[in-house]
C-alpha cells in the first residue's frame, strides 16, 4: 500500500508537510521526472533537496513547476514484506 500526499506546485502551495527521509516522486506534466528521498528542506517548505537512487542530490523550489508526492512512507509496499 502506498500513501501519497499530493502537493501541487505553485506560488500559493508549499511542501511544508514533507519530512526529511521521505521517499518522494517529483512530477511535471503528469510524468515522474525524479524519484528519491528528501535530504533536507527549508522550514517554510518552499525548497527541498532530493537524493536519487544513484546518489545525485538536487534542489527543487515549489515554483519550479513540479508536483511533489510522498510515497512509500516507512517502507510500506516493499517486495521484501
N, C-alpha and C positions, 0 to 999 in steps of 0.2 A: 504494500500500500504506500502511496506517495502523497504527502501533504504538500500543497502548494499555496503560497501566499503571493498572489499576483500584485505587482507594484507597477502601475502604469507610470511611464516616464513622462516628464514634462515639468514645467516650472512650478506647477501647483502641487505636485506629488513628490514625496521624499521616500527614500528607502530606509526609514527610521526603525523598522522592526526587524531588519536583518541582523543576525548575530555573527560575530567572528567565529569561524569554523563551519558555518552553514554551507551545505552543498547547494550551489545555485546554477541556474541557466540564465543566460542573457540572450534575449531575442530582439531582433529588429526585422520589421517587415514580415512577421509571422514565422521567421526562421531562426533556429538556435544558432547563434554565432560563437558562443563560448560556454563551456561547462567547466566548473571548478569549485573552489572553496574560498569563502571570504577570508582574506588575510587580515584586513583592517577596514575601518570605516570612520568617517567623521561623526562626531556626536550628533549632528543635525540630520544625518542620513543623506546628505547631498552627494557624497563621494564614497565609493567602495573600491577596494583593491582586491582583485581576484587572482588566485593562482590556479592555473590549469593543471591537468594531469601531468603534462610534460615539464612542469615547473616554471612556466613563464608567468610572471606577475604583471598584471595590467591594472590601470586605474580607469574607472568609469565615473562620469558625473551624471546626475539624474537628467540633465538637459541634453545628453548625448543622443537621445532617441531610442534607448533600449528599454525593454520591459524586463524586470528582474523577477525571477521566480525562485523561491526557496523550495528545493525538492529533496526528498530522501533524508529528512532530519533523523539523526541518531541511527542511521544505517537501515531504516525500515525498507524492506523490499530487496535487500541484497540476496544474491543467489545462495550464499552460504547458510541461510537460516532455514 
